[in-house]
Amino acid sequence: MRLQNSIQAARPPAGRVALQVFPGRAVAVVLLAVLTAFLVVRGIVPALTRVDSDFPGYLTSARIVAEHGNTARLYDIPWFQEQMRRYGIGTPSEGKFQPFPPPTALLLVPIASLEPLDALRVMTAVSTVCLIGSIVLLSRILTWSLIDTALLVLLSGWAVVNAFRLGQPYILVALSCIAGYYAYLRSRPWIAGMCFGLFTPVKYFPVVMLGYFAFRKRWRIVAGGALTILVVVLASIAILGWPLHEQFLTSVIGNHLVGQLRMQDPFTAIFQSFDSLYRRLFVFDATANPHPWVIAPALHPAAVVVTKGAILLATIATLVRLWRAPGVTAPAIGLLGVVTLLLAPGTGTYHLVLLWLPVGLLVDYLLRQGSRGAYFLLGSYALIGYFPYGHSSLFEGRGVLTVLAYPRLFLLLAMFVAGVYCLWNRTPGGRDVRTTDTAALSEAIPRDDRR
């Protein structure tokens, strides 16, 4: 009986109030039609008609694996470009496998034999199904209408557009995170862990969620994730060989974590990271950065450490404060998702599809608490999605004005600051406070039920 009650408690309450996030249903429908058209025209149609810059790297590595090529040389850029030339995939001079983790080479093996455009079309179809699945599951998690949830997803703008156009797998990763959280709500901890762990060896983002559940002592979720990660890594070693993984551990991942990537300008604002910003401001380079704000190379690592350290301390303090309140999982996962991208050494626009779940959880939580900060977060998220980045790039490398070339970074920082402020000043008496977090009651599961 105790176990049965615990399982029931972990499920979304049947009486949970549905929110209308976007007021004016007619306006919401029109906005949804416009955003859908934008996605189709700028993202899906181009993916169906031509192969762009990122997809060839994924497909070439998969074809090398499928044809039993020398996988130990995947990180050898000249050799990898020669394979692209031999296969006739993409623009060889732009291709490389770095800094991808080795299991990335297995992603497209099932379609590796197809012509590049046909393979991208298959990837586009899979991404479309995952996009729809993300909207449906997120709607159930948040108890929002499908229209409101679809608007949340499509407000990511260039993120979802470029994920389609460039053939990136991040929509699949986003769906796996959403499915994992949904399984958690439905008291399916092993399935939740498997969903979180599936893409962790390829794209690191989901490990943050597993880390949070370890912090909360949800050991079955953690075990499910750890076992799934282990299976993927062992399969990768068995198929690709240990030498490739050794190269990754000794010479690739370290440079990746500090934003030093081969064939990439370490000063470029494209990365939109504190690492790149402070390098632009303080490190002189006669060719790549002739006009820093101040020539003080020692300030670059110091500023990165201080900034990221302050953000981490604020995050930890907020999580500790949330620990004392009921229904902490949703806002905690939301905040951690934003922090992860904020602290990353480099992000592309398509990485922001990973914010679908975190932003949805934060906005929903704050709305149900009656906090106006919810719409500030939503507005900042939408601005990230549709900001005209081509105009901001004009300020790059112009001394102190360089900060204006980093709008996505500072919008993420604004989301983080607003989220922390709102979570420290939650307003009581908001709508549906008793069930603010659909997993709120699951926090009461007895410890012996969490093994």
Buried (B, 14 or more C-beta within 10 A) or exposed (E): EEEEEBBEBBBBBEEBEEBEBBEEEEEBEEBBEEBBEBBBEBBBBBBBEEBBEBBBBBBBBBBBBBEEBEBBBBBBBEBBBBBBBEBEBBEBEEBBBBBBBBBBBBBBBEBBEBEBBEBBBBBBEBBBEBBBBBBBBBBBBBBBBBBBBBBBBBBBBBBBBBBBBBBBBBBBBBBBBBBBBBBBBBBBBBBBBBBBBBBBBBBBBBBBBBBBBBEBEBBBBBBBBBBBBEBBBEEBBEBBBEBBBEBBEEEBEEBBBEBBBEEBBBBBBBBBBBBBBBBBBBBEBEEBBEEBBEEBEEBBBEBBEEBBEEBEEBBEEBBEBBEEBBBBBBBBBBBBBBBBBBBBBBBBBBBBBBBBBBBBBBBBBBBBBBBEBBEBBBBBBBBBBBBEBEEBBEBBBBEEEBBBBBBBBBBBBBBBBBBBEBBEEBEEEBEBBEBBBBBBBBBEBEEEBBE
